[in-house]
Amino acid sequence: MPHIPEEVRRRMIRDDLLGSFEATIEQRVERYLEVFHQPITPNPHFAAASAECIKLYRDGYFLSTVMVTQAVAEGIRKFVVERTGTALDNNMNGQSVVALLCENNIISENCAAAFNRIWGSFRNDVHHMNPKIATIDFRDLARRNITDLATIEREIFDFKLDNGKIVPTKPEFWDIPRNGRIPVFLRLGP
């Protein structure tokens, strides 16, 4: 293959990417609008990964959306357990932990159901790349998982605004310094 000058290759790649973006822009807008995402969250270690879930789904990376929503949901579940000081039995799986959080009125039944749907979204098959993944409709599964993750985040990280000030509904999940200036992760745009 003859050598293609870098300037020409760069232009070819740019044109290809631009064409792909223009051809898929309407589908991306529709996917972004399908889910009401929590626009502001605290800034724990998984905040960037959570925001990336939205972008993966928006851009049509459905298998990746499923994988990252599973990881983020597990991270949020662990975060909730740690922040609430919930004592766990070493033999508990993800669903039994969620059931305990619900029994202790830490999360609602609706939130628990969202956690469990994500946990049950072929987690082991996807995580281990088992042959079963070839039969899964990742488009529908990604939509359900991203919707469920939004449900979880809206409950756990709910807040009200009081004269422009964020007032968390569940302050135990927010790091609120003495000066009251809460570090947040903004997800205000697509």
C-alpha positions, 0 to 999 in steps of 0.5 A: 500500500503506498504511503499516504501523507499524514495531512491527507490521512488526517483529512480523510479521517476528519471527513469520515468522522464528520459524515458519520456524525451528520448521518447519526445526529438525529438518532443521537438526539432522540436517544439523549432525550429518551431519559431524564438524567440527574443534571447535577450529582455529587462528585464521588469517584464514579461520577465521571463513569456515570456521565460517560454512560449517558454519552455511550448510550447517546452515541449508540454504544449499547454493549458498552452502555450495559457494561458501564451501567452495571459497574456504576450501579454496583459502585452506587450500591457500595457507596450507599452501603458505606455512607449509611453504615449498613452492616452486610453479611459476607454471603450477600449478593447484590440483590440481597444487599439491595433488599436490605437497603430497601427493608431499612428504608434507605432506598425505595422499592422503585429504586431497589427494582431499578438496581435489581434490573441492572444487576439482572441484565446478564451481568455475569455473561457480559462481564465474562464475555460468555457466548450468550452475549451474541444473543442479547438485544443490547439496544433495548437492554442499554435503554432499560439500564440507562433509564434505571440508572437515571432512576437510581441517581435521581433518588440517591442524589435528589436535591432542591434549589433554595435561592440557587443553593443546592439542598440535598434531599439525602445529605448523607450522600453528598460531601458538604463542607463547612463553607456550604460550597458543595463540590458537584459533577455537572451534566447539563448538556449532551 
